Amino acid sequence: MATIIQTDKGFKIIRISRKEMIEKLGHLGSLGICDSCNGTDVNGYYIPVLNQWYCSDCYAKWHTSATYYPEDAVIEERNFNKYKLIFGL
């Protein structure tokens, strides 16, 4: 089941399984493929500020080097709220 994560850097993240991504977004073409490496994973992370779903490995790499920019908060919040509704959070 999808869960919300607030990172120590300030990002809002939705941890969600590949299966749930496909169930909720398959009709839109989502196959639960990592937007970074094109691989698959049982669980992954939707990153609203990027509007992308990453596998666990790519998410960890991204978060290590990511910087939170307050000016991106409007985009992050819009995407976060949209997918929060879709995933029933």
N, C-alpha and C positions, 0 to 999 in steps of 0.2 A: 504494500500500500504506500502511496506517495506520502512523503513527509516534508515539512518545511525546515530548512536549516538557515540560521542567521550566522554567518561566518564572523570570525574575529576581525576580519578586515572590513566588515560592514555590508557584504554582499548578501542578497536574498537568493537562496538556492532551493530548488525542489528536487529532492532525491526520489527517483522513480524507477521502477523496473522497466526493462525493455518490453515485457509482456503488456504492462499497463499502457505504455506509450502506444503500442500497436493497437490495443483495444480501443483507446480513446481517440487516437489520431490516424489510425490506419486508413480510414476513408479519405484522408487528405494526402496520403502517400507516405506517411511516416512508417519506416521499417525498423526503427530503433537502432540505427547505425550512427556511430559516433561521428559528429561533425568535424572532429579534428583528425582522427586517424583512419576513419572509414571501417573500423572494426566493430565488433559487437561485444556486449557484456550483459550479464544477467541483470545487473543494476547499474544505473547511471545517474547523471545529474543534469537537470535542466538549468541553464544559466541565463536568467532573464535579461541581464545587461547585454549579453551577446546574442540572445534569442537562439541558443544552440543547446543540443543535448550531447554531453560528453560521457565516455566510458569512465570507469573509476580511475584508471591510470592517467588518462589525459586530463581529467578534472584535477587530480593531485598536482600534476605538473603545472597546469594553468594557475591554480590557486597559489602555488609557491611564488610565482613571479607577478601575479596580478596586482594592480594598484586600483583602489577605489577612487573614482572621481565624482564628487558631489554633483557636477553638472550633468552626469549621466543618470541621475536618480529618477528623472521624469520617465525616461525610456524604460529603465529597469522596473519601475512601479507599474507602468502600463502593461508590460509583458507579464510581470508577476501576477497581477490581478486577473488577467485574461486566463492564464493557465491554472491559476488557483481555482477558478470556477470550473474549468474543464475537468480537472482532476478531483473535484469535490472536497477541496481543502478549506 
